[in-house]
Amino acid sequence: MHERSSVGELAERLRDELDRYSPGGKLPSSRALVERFRVSPVTVSRALAQLASEGLVVTRPGAGAFRAPVRTAPAPAGDTSWQEVALSADGAADLVPRSVDASGVLVSLAAPPPGVIEFNGGYLHPSLQPERAMAAALSRAGRRPGAWGRPPMEGLPELREWFARGIGGSFTAAEVLVTAGGQSALTTALRALAPPGAPVLVESPTYPGMLAIARAAGLRPVPVPVDADGVKPALLADAFRASGAPAFVCQPLFQNPTGAVLAPERRREVLRIAREAGAFVVEDDFVRRLVHEDAGPLPRPLAADDPDGVVVHVCSLTKATSPSFRVSALAARGPVLERLRAIQVVDTFFVPRPLQEAALELVGSPAWPRHLRSVSAELKARRDVMTGALALHLPELALPHVPSGGYHLWPRLPDGTDESGLVAAALRAGVALAPGRPYFSAEPPAAHIRLSFAAVAGTGEIAEGVRRLRTACDEVLG
């Protein structure tokens, strides 16, 4: 069997042979299929993914592929009819002037001068990135027949299926769109859900890039405070009633910048409150693959527990790979999915096929789980070194929450600290910080800084960076 037609042909051959197996019966191993049909392991993986997307087989990591059970009755469909009202709302009568301010985003994107330790970065240091695996995946992808052709507008079916499995619940490939990075996905989501001039609820503090998206679209961010257990449901309900906002944007897992994880009882409340308000929840699940080695089992995405289409889910491969590996997904149910699709087509047409093919090659390779395990261990080690150094050298900085995922800490500065003055003094001392002010859509309750431990070369740089920060604090705090 030749590679050019191997995926489709193999899927057809396996489809014809499914009657040999009883429901729940195990299919031959991937290795056996490779040897029998003389195809690559990736071809086998893609053919099985195609059958899984058709509901014919079930794949279980580490166990193999099985014939899907016979469905006696379809699962009850969620009720998405409420979206007709939510999507037709005109929003505020007076439009909010659009403003495009990228300064908060550039803090974590701009490389500091040579010799300056990068505590302001928002991505993995090159030593933590799977550079060899990405290069090999891109090389293999580029040689695939048809790899440089036009992909389906929604994305490659196999990649959509992979993202759907990662979300969990009953999501299918048909409910997923492949997008060009999380920032692009968030932009599409906000444009789809809120007309210009409308309020949109945001966590406080929150990711500056999301605030910039909202303001550039003429939306009015309305803050809802978070604590160590995530957004406060009572205040979320108050904000919906007071504003009439059509959407709430949140990061329930390892929130940026606090690192908070939405508590189990609050998860249910957030979905209930949004549903009763006739509003959407935009779930930015941006660092699920950057969990630390000592973290316990992770909660499922909010979208996995939402049959009614309240949640628009955003997830990405970028944070766990490279800032240039911009492959992400939007997942949604109901009429909003077509609106999301239309906006993406108008804005970007589609994600380049070679990049999608490379993503499939990467996540299907043995190097992918090895990379995730390595990063998990390294991030924990770096977090521990940074928290220990802060406790030793800067005890006046309050650190009420130490996250078990993500790549940064969120210290509160002593009352009365000149935040911008400290950031400037730190740069003079040779360490770049992210100031806390851009993370608030309204007046901040206190001065903060965000310290990244992922963008530096190693634990030695972390220890040296904290020593330099001590020098800056001595200058500013006296």
C-alpha positions as CSV (number, residue, x, y, z in Angstrom):
1,M,0.0,0.0,0.0
2,H,1.5,3.3,-1.1
3,E,1.7,6.4,1.2
4,R,-0.3,8.6,-1.2
5,S,-3.6,6.8,-0.6
6,S,-2.7,4.8,2.5
7,V,-4.8,6.6,5.2
8,G,-8.1,6.4,3.2
9,E,-7.4,2.8,1.9
10,L,-6.4,1.5,5.4
11,A,-9.5,3.1,6.9
12,E,-11.7,1.4,4.3
13,R,-10.0,-2.0,4.8
14,L,-10.4,-1.8,8.5
15,R,-14.0,-0.6,8.1
16,D,-14.8,-3.7,6.0
17,E,-13.2,-6.0,8.6
18,L,-15.0,-4.6,11.7
19,D,-17.7,-7.3,11.5
20,R,-15.0,-9.8,12.5
21,Y,-14.9,-8.3,16.0
22,S,-17.7,-8.3,18.6
23,P,-18.6,-4.9,20.2
24,G,-15.8,-4.1,22.6
25,G,-13.5,-6.5,20.9
26,K,-9.9,-5.5,20.5
27,L,-8.5,-4.8,17.0
28,P,-4.9,-5.9,16.1
29,S,-2.2,-3.8,17.6
30,S,-0.7,-0.8,15.7
31,R,2.5,-2.7,15.2
32,A,0.6,-5.7,13.7
33,L,-1.3,-3.3,11.3
34,V,2.0,-1.6,10.3
35,E,3.5,-5.0,9.4
36,R,0.4,-6.4,7.7
37,F,-0.4,-3.4,5.5
38,R,3.2,-2.1,5.1
39,V,2.4,1.5,6.2
40,S,3.9,3.8,8.8
41,P,2.7,4.1,12.4
42,V,1.4,7.6,11.7
43,T,-0.8,6.2,8.9
44,V,-2.2,3.6,11.2
45,S,-2.9,6.3,13.9
46,R,-4.7,8.5,11.4
47,A,-6.8,5.7,10.0
48,L,-7.9,4.7,13.5
49,A,-8.6,8.3,14.3
50,Q,-10.8,8.5,11.2
51,L,-12.8,5.5,12.3
52,A,-13.0,6.9,15.8
53,S,-14.5,10.1,14.5
54,E,-17.1,8.0,12.7
55,G,-18.0,6.3,16.0
56,L,-16.9,2.9,14.7
57,V,-13.9,2.3,17.0
58,V,-12.8,3.5,20.4
59,T,-9.1,4.2,21.0
60,R,-7.6,3.9,24.5
61,P,-4.1,5.2,25.1
62,G,-1.8,2.4,26.1
63,A,-4.5,-0.2,25.5
64,G,-5.2,-0.1,21.8
65,A,-8.2,0.2,19.5
66,F,-11.6,-1.6,20.1
67,R,-14.7,-1.9,18.1
68,A,-17.2,0.6,19.4
69,P,-20.2,-0.7,21.3
70,V,-23.5,-0.9,19.5
71,R,-25.5,2.2,20.4
72,T,-29.0,1.2,21.5
73,A,-30.2,4.8,21.7
74,P,-28.6,8.1,20.9
75,A,-27.5,10.2,23.8
76,P,-29.9,13.0,24.6
77,A,-28.9,16.2,22.9
78,G,-28.3,19.3,24.9
79,D,-30.6,22.2,24.5
80,T,-28.9,25.0,22.6
81,S,-32.0,26.9,21.6
82,W,-31.2,29.6,24.2
83,Q,-28.4,30.7,22.0
84,E,-30.8,32.3,19.5
85,V,-31.6,34.9,22.1
86,A,-28.0,35.3,23.2
87,L,-26.6,35.7,19.7
88,S,-29.3,38.2,18.6
89,A,-28.8,40.7,21.4
90,D,-27.8,44.1,20.1
91,G,-25.7,45.0,23.2
92,A,-25.2,48.5,24.5
93,A,-26.7,51.5,22.6
94,D,-23.6,53.6,22.9
95,L,-20.5,52.1,21.4
96,V,-17.3,52.0,23.3
97,P,-14.4,53.6,21.4
98,R,-12.0,51.0,20.1
99,S,-8.5,51.2,21.4
100,V,-5.6,49.0,20.4
101,D,-2.9,48.9,23.1
102,A,-0.4,46.1,22.8
103,S,1.9,47.3,25.6
104,G,0.7,44.7,28.1
105,V,1.3,41.9,25.6
106,L,4.6,43.2,24.4
107,V,6.0,42.9,28.0
108,S,6.0,39.1,27.7
109,L,6.8,39.0,24.0
110,A,9.8,41.4,23.7
111,A,13.2,39.9,24.3
112,P,15.2,41.8,27.0
113,P,18.6,43.2,26.2
114,P,21.6,40.8,26.4
115,G,22.7,39.9,29.9
116,V,19.2,40.7,31.3
117,I,17.5,37.7,33.0
118,E,14.0,37.1,31.5
119,F,11.5,36.9,34.4
120,N,8.9,38.5,32.1
121,G,8.7,35.8,29.4
122,G,5.5,34.0,28.5
123,Y,7.0,31.0,26.7
124,L,9.3,28.1,27.4
125,H,13.0,28.7,27.1
126,P,14.5,27.1,23.9
127,S,16.2,24.5,26.1
128,L,12.7,23.3,27.2
129,Q,11.1,23.3,23.8
130,P,10.9,20.1,21.8
131,E,13.0,21.6,19.0
132,R,14.3,18.3,17.5
133,A,10.9,16.7,17.6
134,M,9.2,19.7,16.0
135,A,11.9,19.9,13.3
136,A,11.4,16.2,12.6
137,A,7.7,16.5,12.6
138,L,7.8,19.5,10.2
139,S,10.2,17.6,7.9
140,R,8.0,14.5,7.7
141,A,4.9,16.6,7.3
142,G,6.4,18.6,4.4
143,R,7.0,15.4,2.4
144,R,3.5,14.1,2.8
145,P,1.5,13.9,-0.5
146,G,-0.8,16.9,-0.5
147,A,0.8,18.5,2.5
148,W,1.1,21.8,0.7
149,G,-2.5,21.8,-0.6
150,R,-5.5,23.6,0.8
151,P,-6.8,22.0,4.0
152,P,-10.4,21.8,5.0
153,M,-11.5,25.2,6.3
154,E,-12.3,23.8,9.7
155,G,-8.9,22.0,10.0
156,L,-7.7,18.5,9.3
157,P,-10.2,15.9,10.6
158,E,-7.5,13.9,12.4
159,L,-6.2,17.0,14.2
160,R,-9.8,18.1,15.2
161,E,-10.4,14.6,16.5
162,W,-7.2,14.8,18.6
163,F,-8.2,18.1,20.1
164,A,-11.8,16.8,20.8
165,R,-10.4,13.8,22.7
166,G,-8.3,16.2,24.8
167,I,-11.4,18.2,25.8
168,G,-13.2,15.1,26.9
169,G,-16.9,14.7,27.6
170,S,-18.9,14.0,24.4
171,F,-17.1,16.5,22.1
172,T,-16.6,15.3,18.6
173,A,-14.3,16.4,15.8
174,A,-17.3,18.1,14.1
175,E,-17.5,20.6,17.0
176,V,-13.8,21.7,16.8
177,L,-12.1,24.3,14.6
178,V,-8.4,24.5,14.2
179,T,-7.1,28.0,14.7
180,A,-3.8,29.8,14.5
181,G,-2.9,30.1,18.1
182,G,-4.8,30.9,21.3
183,Q,-4.8,34.7,20.8
184,S,-6.4,34.3,17.4
185,A,-9.0,31.9,18.9
186,L,-9.9,34.3,21.7
187,T,-10.2,37.1,19.1
188,T,-12.6,35.0,17.0
189,A,-14.6,34.0,20.1
190,L,-15.1,37.6,21.4
191,R,-16.1,38.8,17.9
192,A,-18.6,36.1,17.6
193,L,-20.2,36.5,21.0
194,A,-20.3,40.2,21.7
195,P,-21.2,43.1,19.4
196,P,-19.1,46.4,19.6
197,G,-20.0,48.4,22.6
198,A,-21.1,45.5,24.7
199,P,-19.7,44.7,28.1
200,V,-17.7,41.5,28.6
201,L,-17.0,40.0,32.0
202,V,-13.3,39.2,32.7
203,E,-11.4,37.8,35.7
204,S,-9.6,40.3,37.7
205,P,-6.7,40.1,37.4
206,T,-6.5,38.5,33.9
207,Y,-4.3,38.1,30.8
208,P,-3.4,41.5,29.3
209,G,-3.7,40.1,25.8
210,M,-7.3,39.3,26.3
211,L,-8.0,42.8,27.6
212,A,-6.3,44.2,24.5
213,I,-8.5,42.0,22.3
214,A,-11.7,43.2,24.0
215,R,-10.8,46.9,23.8
216,A,-9.7,46.6,20.2
217,A,-13.1,45.2,19.4
218,G,-14.8,48.1,21.1
219,L,-15.9,46.0,24.1
220,R,-16.0,47.1,27.7
221,P,-14.2,44.7,30.1
222,V,-16.0,44.4,33.4
223,P,-13.8,42.9,36.2
224,V,-14.9,40.0,38.4
225,P,-12.4,39.3,41.3
226,V,-10.7,35.9,41.7
227,D,-9.1,34.3,44.7
228,A,-7.1,31.1,45.2
229,D,-10.2,29.1,44.3
230,G,-10.9,31.0,41.1
231,V,-13.6,33.5,40.2
232,K,-16.1,34.3,43.0
233,P,-19.6,33.0,41.9
234,A,-21.6,35.6,43.9
235,L,-19.7,38.4,42.3
236,L,-20.0,36.8,38.9
237,A,-23.8,36.6,39.3
238,D,-23.9,40.3,40.4
239,A,-21.8,41.3,37.4
240,F,-24.1,39.6,34.9
241,R,-27.1,41.2,36.5
242,A,-25.6,44.7,36.6
243,S,-24.0,44.6,33.1
244,G,-26.1,42.3,30.9
245,A,-22.9,41.0,29.4
246,P,-23.2,38.3,26.8
247,A,-20.0,36.5,27.8
248,F,-17.6,35.8,30.6
249,V,-13.9,35.0,29.7
250,C,-12.0,32.8,32.2
251,Q,-9.0,30.6,32.7
252,P,-10.3,27.9,35.1
253,L,-7.0,26.0,35.2
254,F,-3.8,27.7,36.5
255,Q,-5.2,31.1,35.8
256,N,-2.9,33.8,34.4
257,P,-1.5,35.5,36.5
258,T,-2.7,34.1,39.9
259,G,-2.2,30.4,39.1
260,A,-5.6,29.7,40.7
261,V,-7.6,26.5,39.8
262,L,-11.4,26.9,39.9
263,A,-12.7,24.9,42.8
264,P,-15.1,22.0,42.0
265,E,-18.1,23.6,43.7
266,R,-17.5,26.8,41.8
267,R,-17.3,25.1,38.4
268,R,-20.9,24.1,38.7
269,E,-21.9,27.5,39.9
270,V,-20.1,29.3,37.0
271,L,-22.0,27.2,34.4
272,R,-25.3,27.6,36.2
273,I,-24.9,31.4,36.6
274,A,-23.9,31.9,32.9
275,R,-26.8,29.6,31.7
276,E,-29.3,31.5,33.7
277,A,-28.0,34.8,32.4
278,G,-28.3,33.5,28.8
279,A,-24.6,34.1,28.3
280,F,-21.5,32.3,27.2
281,V,-18.4,31.2,29.0
282,V,-15.2,31.5,27.0
283,E,-12.8,29.0,28.6
284,D,-9.2,29.7,27.9
285,D,-7.5,26.3,28.7
286,F,-4.1,27.6,27.8
287,V,-1.6,25.6,30.0
288,R,-3.2,22.2,30.6
289,R,-0.1,20.6,29.2
290,L,2.2,22.6,31.5
291,V,1.2,20.8,34.7
292,H,3.9,20.3,37.3
293,E,5.2,16.9,38.4
294,D,3.7,17.2,41.9
295,A,0.2,18.1,40.8
296,G,-2.7,15.7,41.4
297,P,-5.3,14.7,38.9
298,L,-6.5,17.7,36.8
299,P,-10.1,18.8,36.7
300,R,-11.8,18.3,33.3
301,P,-12.3,21.4,31.1
302,L,-15.6,23.2,31.8
303,A,-16.7,22.3,28.3
304,A,-16.6,18.6,29.1
305,D,-19.4,19.1,31.6
306,D,-21.6,21.4,29.5
307,P,-24.1,19.7,27.1
308,D,-26.0,22.9,26.4
309,G,-23.4,24.9,24.5
310,V,-22.7,27.5,27.3
311,V,-18.9,27.1,27.0
312,V,-16.8,28.1,24.0
313,H,-13.5,26.3,24.6
314,V,-10.0,27.5,23.6
315,C,-6.9,25.3,23.9
316,S,-3.5,25.5,22.2
317,L,-0.3,23.6,21.6
318,T,1.8,26.8,21.6
319,K,2.6,27.1,25.3
320,A,3.9,23.5,25.5
321,T,6.0,23.8,22.3
322,S,7.2,27.1,20.9
323,P,5.8,30.6,20.4
324,S,6.1,29.9,16.6
325,F,4.1,26.6,16.8
326,R,0.8,28.4,16.5
327,V,-1.8,25.6,16.4
328,S,-4.9,25.8,18.6
329,A,-8.5,24.9,18.7
330,L,-11.9,26.4,19.2
331,A,-14.7,24.0,20.4
332,A,-18.4,24.9,20.7
333,R,-21.9,23.4,20.4
334,G,-24.9,24.8,18.7
335,P,-25.5,27.7,16.3
336,V,-22.5,29.6,17.7
337,L,-20.1,27.1,16.0
338,E,-21.1,28.3,12.5
339,R,-20.6,31.9,13.5
340,L,-17.1,31.1,14.9
341,R,-16.3,29.3,11.7
342,A,-17.5,32.1,9.5
343,I,-15.5,34.7,11.4
344,Q,-12.3,32.6,11.2
345,V,-12.7,32.0,7.5
346,V,-13.2,35.8,6.9
347,D,-10.2,36.6,9.1
348,T,-7.6,34.0,8.2
349,F,-9.1,31.5,5.7
350,F,-7.4,28.5,7.4
351,V,-4.4,27.4,9.3
352,P,-1.6,26.4,6.9
353,R,-1.8,22.7,6.1
354,P,2.0,22.0,6.7
355,L,1.7,23.3,10.2
356,Q,-1.4,21.2,10.9
357,E,0.3,18.1,9.4
358,A,3.4,18.9,11.6
359,A,1.1,19.1,14.7
360,L,-0.3,15.7,13.9
361,E,3.2,14.2,13.4
362,L,4.4,15.8,16.7
363,V,1.6,14.7,19.0
364,G,1.5,11.2,17.4
365,S,5.2,10.6,18.0
366,P,6.9,8.9,21.0
367,A,8.8,12.2,21.6
368,W,5.6,14.0,22.6
369,P,4.8,12.2,25.9
370,R,8.5,12.3,26.7
371,H,8.6,16.0,26.2
372,L,5.6,16.6,28.4
373,R,7.1,14.5,31.2
374,S,10.4,16.3,31.0
375,V,8.8,19.8,31.1
376,S,6.5,18.7,34.0
377,A,9.6,17.8,36.1
378,E,11.6,20.8,35.0
379,L,8.8,23.3,35.7
380,K,8.4,21.9,39.3
381,A,12.1,22.2,39.9
382,R,12.2,25.8,38.7
383,R,9.1,26.8,40.6
384,D,10.6,25.4,43.8
385,V,13.9,27.2,43.3
386,M,12.1,30.5,42.7
387,T,9.8,30.2,45.7
388,G,12.7,29.2,47.9
389,A,14.9,32.1,46.7
390,L,12.0,34.6,47.2
391,A,11.4,33.3,50.7
392,L,15.1,33.7,51.5
393,H,16.0,36.9,49.8
394,L,12.7,38.8,49.5
395,P,10.4,37.8,52.4
396,E,8.6,41.1,52.2
397,L,7.0,39.9,48.9
398,A,3.7,38.1,49.7
399,L,3.1,34.9,47.8
400,P,-0.2,33.5,49.0
401,H,-0.5,30.9,46.3
402,V,2.0,28.6,44.8
403,P,0.5,26.9,41.7
404,S,1.1,23.3,40.6
405,G,0.9,24.2,36.9
406,G,1.8,27.0,34.6
407,Y,5.1,28.9,34.4
408,H,4.9,32.0,36.7
409,L,4.3,33.3,40.2
410,W,2.3,36.4,41.3
411,P,3.9,38.1,44.3
412,R,2.1,41.1,45.9
413,L,4.4,44.0,46.6
414,P,4.4,45.8,50.0
415,D,1.8,48.5,50.4
416,G,2.9,51.8,48.9
417,T,5.4,50.2,46.5
418,D,6.0,52.1,43.3
419,E,5.3,49.2,40.9
420,S,6.7,50.9,37.8
421,G,9.6,52.2,39.7
422,L,10.5,48.7,40.8
423,V,10.2,47.3,37.3
424,A,12.6,50.1,36.0
425,A,15.0,49.5,38.9
426,A,15.0,45.7,38.2
427,L,15.9,46.3,34.6
428,R,18.8,48.4,35.7
429,A,19.9,45.6,38.0
430,G,19.7,43.1,35.1
431,V,16.3,41.4,35.5
432,A,13.2,42.0,33.4
433,L,9.8,41.8,35.2
434,A,6.2,42.0,34.1
435,P,4.4,44.8,36.0
436,G,1.0,43.9,37.6
437,R,-1.0,46.9,36.5
438,P,-1.7,45.7,32.9
439,Y,-3.5,42.6,34.3
440,F,-6.3,44.6,35.8
441,S,-9.1,46.1,33.7
442,A,-9.9,48.6,36.5
443,E,-8.1,49.9,39.5
444,P,-5.8,47.2,41.0
445,P,-6.2,46.5,44.8
446,A,-2.4,46.4,45.3
447,A,0.9,46.5,43.4
448,H,2.0,43.1,42.0
449,I,4.7,41.7,39.6
450,R,4.5,38.5,37.6
451,L,7.7,36.4,37.7
452,S,8.2,33.7,35.0
453,F,10.4,30.7,35.7
454,A,10.0,29.1,32.3
455,A,11.7,31.6,30.0
456,V,15.2,31.5,31.7
457,A,18.0,29.1,30.9
458,G,17.9,27.2,34.2
459,T,17.7,27.2,38.0
460,G,21.0,29.0,38.2
461,E,19.5,32.0,36.4
462,I,16.5,31.9,38.6
463,A,18.7,32.2,41.8
464,E,20.7,35.0,40.2
465,G,17.6,36.8,39.0
466,V,16.2,36.9,42.5
467,R,19.4,38.2,43.9
468,R,19.3,41.0,41.3
469,L,15.7,41.7,42.2
470,R,16.8,42.1,45.9
471,T,19.1,44.9,44.7
472,A,16.2,46.6,42.9
473,C,13.9,46.3,45.9
474,D,16.6,47.8,48.2
475,E,16.8,50.8,45.8
476,V,13.0,51.3,45.6
477,L,11.8,50.2,49.1
478,G,14.7,51.6,51.0
